[in-house]
Amino acid sequence: MPSADEQLPEGTDAIITGAGVDDDGGDTPVISAVKAGSEDAKGVFFDRIDELRGQASDKARDLAQAGKERATSALDSLVQTVEDAAAEIDEKLGSQYGDYARRAAEGIGNFSDSFRDKDVDELFNDARALVKRSPAVAIGAAAALGFVVARLARSSVPESSGKDAPKA
């Protein structure tokens, strides 16, 4: 820690005790390289950045895979629901409308199968290609998705009335 009369670098208010220390209390590889005056400190730093980037990428891929599995499961449930509703539609509105429902279920099922068969990297590449091909559609889809997520979030939070709420 610098003494009170030492100048800190411009833009630095204080030195944080423990910064640059790993979980075991020792210096991180980057700090060790800098303290040793190593010319390779920059290389150690960027190696660590690459390692962290790889870990983050692996974690994101795992989370995306789990989300893909949940989405395909939900789509399969939707297919089953629409197919079940098609029989009711046949009875109440006629077989022509029931056929529409069955075709919709078949389309959803085909999409679900296609989605299930692709790996996460292929899905990301498809999304990138869609954004490049038609950015307006991508922005519209993002806005619609944001709206749906906001509505779901709002509906999951219990609403408190202003009369019963405690005054601060």
N, C-alpha and C positions, 0 to 999 in steps of 0.2 A: 504494500500500500504506500503510495507516495506521501511524503511528509506534507504538512500544511503549507509550506512555502514553495513546494513544487507546483509547476503549472500543469494542468490537465490539458489534453489535446482539445482544440477548438470544437465546440459542440458537445463536450462531455461535462456533465454536471458532477458526477461522482463515479467512483469505481465500486462496483458491486462485489462484495465479498462472496467468494465461492463461484464466481463466473469463470468458466474455463476449466472446471473441475468435474471429473467424471463421477459416477455413482459410488466408486470405492474411495473417493477422496483424493485421488491422484490427478495429475494434469491430463487433459485430453491429448491425443496424439498431435493435434495442431499446436496447442500451447507448448508442449514439450519441444517440438521442432523449432518454434519461435524462440524459446528460452535458450536453446542450445545454439542459436544463431545459424541454424541450418539453412542452406540455400534452398532446401527442398520443402520448406514450410508451405509454400504455395501448392506444391504437388500433394502434400499430405492433406491440406485443406480440401482441394478439389477431389481427391480420392474419397474423403469422408462424405462430401456432398453427393458424389455418385453412389456411394453405398446407401445413403439415406434416401436418395431418389429411387433406387431399386426397391428398397423396403416399402416406400410409399406406393410405388407402382404395383407391387405384389399385393399389398393390402387392398388397394382400390380394385384390382382385378378380382380378388376373393369376394369383396362386397358386391361387385357388379354381378358375379356369378350367382351369389345367393339371391340377389334381387331378380335376376333372370329366372331362376327356379320358382320363386314366389309368383312372378308374373305369369309364367306358363301354367302354373297350378290354378291361378285365378281365371285365366282364359279357358282352361279345361272345364272349370266349374260353370263358367258363363255358357259354354257350348251345351253342357248338360241341361242347364236351366232353360235355354232357348229351345232345345229339342223337346223338353217336357212341355213347354208352353205351346209348341206347335200342335200337339194333339188337342189341347184345349181350344186353340184357334180353329182347328178343323171343325170341331163340334159347334162352336159359337158363330163363326163367321164364314165358314166354308173351306174346302180343301185348297183353293187357290191361295188364300192368305196363309194357310198352314204351310204350303210349299215355299212361300216367301221366307217364312221363319226358318224352315229347314235349310234353305239355301244360305241364309244368313249364318246359321250355325255351322254349316259346312265351310263357309268362308273364314269364319273365326277359327275353326278347327285347323284349316290349312295354314293360316297365319301362325297359330300356336305351334304347329309342327315345324314350320320353317324357322320360327324364332328359337325353338328348342334345339334344332339341328345345328345352328350357327354357334361358334364360340364367341366369347366376349369381344375379342379383338376384331372379328369380322363385323360385329354389330357396331363397334365404334367407327370402323372404316366406312360402313354404310351410312352412319349418321353424318360423318364428315362430308361424304360425297353428296348427301342430300342438301346440306347447308351450302356447299359450293354451287350445286346445280340450281337451287331455288331458295335463296336466303329469306325471301318474304314468307314463304311457307314455314321455314324453320322459326322465324320470329313469331309468326302467328301461333304455331304449335307451342312454343315456349310460353307465350302469353296465356294461352288456354290452359296449359298445364299449371302455370302459376296461379291462375284463377281457381282451378279445381283444388289445388293444395291449400290455398288460403281459405276456401270455403270449408274444406275438411277440418282444417286447424281451428277455424272459428266455431264450427259445430261441435268439436270435441271439448271445448272449454265451457264449463258451466257459466251461464249468464247470471250475474247478480244484479238485482234491481237497485236503483239509486236510493229508494226509500229505506231499505233494510241494511244497506251498506254502512259500516261504521264510519264515523267522521274522523278525519285525520287531524 
